[in-house]
Amino acid sequence: MKNILIICRKELKSYFASPIAYGLMAVFAVIAGYFFYVITAVFVQRSVESQMMGRGFPMDLNEWVIRGFLSNISVIGLFIVPMITMRLFAEEKRSGTIELLATSPVKDIEIILGKWLAALLLYCCILLISALNVALLFVYGKPDWKPVLVGYLGLLLQGGCLLAIGTFVSTTTRNQIIAGTATFAVCLLLWVFDWISYETASWARVMSYMSVVAHFEPFAKGVLDTKDVIYYLSVIFLGLFLTARSLESLRWRS
């Protein structure tokens, strides 16, 4: 556990020692803030129009604002994750320090968990920026806080599974651009799988089930479903397992 924390701290420092973390936070803050403003503005406009026309309006902030906002945040994560993971092992290969890691007494699983945990912590820091927007709703409104926590748990699980995939991809190349592009392609593929959910064929249902976005929808509604949690944990395990096998092959070649 000590080695994992040491590697995690080292990786986290490297993120904040470069413009990567600050750039990602700034871009995410702008995009998330824009989505929050648009969704909230539409909600306010519709509520005012309904009151002026004498019709009732369901003033449910969780349904009309938070759910849509978290769904948009989950999609933004598909674009941010490749930028976080592309350097994890690709940079080690490029600089030649991967041989030192491969021949060090530190276990492969400790290296993998340390790097993955650092990437996950950076992702959590980015998500906290969106939480500031949601906090405004608690200042001026009365949303239910339990669905919000469930939604952010879903974002964390989705981010963890995509980061695990990106960590594996980063071990397959020494070029950060290739690692980022390949990770983005996989993330995009896991997103568009949900587009064929209308098909009734068995292969379509299987592909639709593999979509990371489809498994986030219950979380966005405030529903904690065991099958969705198991799906995300399974993908995390698979991604880290493949990373371990890839790193093991590097150790043998060293």
HUDAZI-V823184 format. One record per helix or strand of 2 or more residues. SS is the DSSP state (helix for helix, strand for strand). FROM is the first residue (numbers start at 0). TO is the last residue. Records with the same first field share a line. If there is no record, write none. Layout:
SS: FROM-TO ; FROM-TO
This chain:
helix: 1-15 ; 18-51 ; 60-84 ; 89-94 ; 97-102 ; 107-139 ; 144-169 ; 175-195 ; 201-208 ; 211-219 ; 225-252
